[in-house]
Structure formats: structure tokens, C-alpha cells
Amino acid sequence: MATTKITVNSNGSVKLEGDFEIVDRNGNKYDLGGREIVSICRCGLSQNKPFCDGAHKGHFEHDAVAFALPPKKQ
């Protein structure tokens, strides 16, 4: 199985790379046109949701720095 890499970009989208599929809440697959890299909107401004169209530029700030989640609740 190929690896999927998810990158949270500062001030922007979430980039998906590798072997993945994206489905809607009913389980229907989005036709990605053979793409192996797509960007998902985080700001809510894209006219092409769930995909990023660059509308965030100058309107969305988040410094993406990795951190450890707290322990899972039992």
C-alpha cells in the first residue's frame, strides 16, 4: 500500500499527496481526474470547496507547527 502524506500549510490549505480517495458524507467519491496531489480548503473562503482555490491569501492566518495531542480519553 502506498503512503499518503498530509501537509498542513501555514496560512493555507491541507495538501494530500499519494494514494488516497476523497468521499462526500454519503460515500460518493470525488473524481480527482487522476491527481495524486490535491489541496483541501481550511479557511472556508474557497468557491471550489472542499478543494482550495487560493481565496485564503491575505485572509487566513495560522502558523502550522506540529505538536503532540493529549493522551486519548479512556
N, C-alpha and C positions, 0 to 999 in steps of 0.2 A: 504494500500500500504506500502510495506517495505521501509525502509530508505536506501539510497545509501550514503556511506561515501567516500569522495575523499581526500586522504592524499598526499600532495606534500612533498616528502622526500628530505632532504638536500643531495646534491651531488648524486642524483639518480633519480629514477622513480617517476611516479604518481601512487599511489595504489588505486584501485577501490575495494570497499567492499559492499556487499549487493545484492539488486535486481536491475540488470541493463542488458542492451544488448549493444553490440558494432556493429556498421554497417559501411560498406565502403561508399564511396561517392555516390554509386548507390543504397544504401539502403539495400544491401545484408548483412545478419547477419554473423558474425564470429561464428564458432562453438567453444564454450568455454569448451566443454567437461564436463559440469555440475559444473564448477568452480564458486565459489561465491566471490573469491578474485583473481584479476589479476593486474599486474604491466604494465604500459604503458611507453615506452621509451620517454625520454626528450632530450637525448644527440645526437641522430641521428646515433649512432655507432652500434646499435643492428642489428644482422643478421636476426632477427625474428620480424621486425617492423610490426605492431605498438607495439608489446609487448617487454618488457625489457628482455635482456638475460645476464645482468651484465657487458656488454662490457664497460660501463661508468667508472668502477672502476679505479681511478687514472688519468682519462682523462676528468673529468667533475666536475666543482665546482660551486655550488650555495647553499647559506645558505638560506633555506626555512623558512622565518619568515612572519607570516600573517601581512597584513596591509589593510587599508581602501582604496578602489578605489575612485577617484574623483567623484563628482556628475555626473549623467547621463546627456549627452548633450540633450538639448531640440530641 
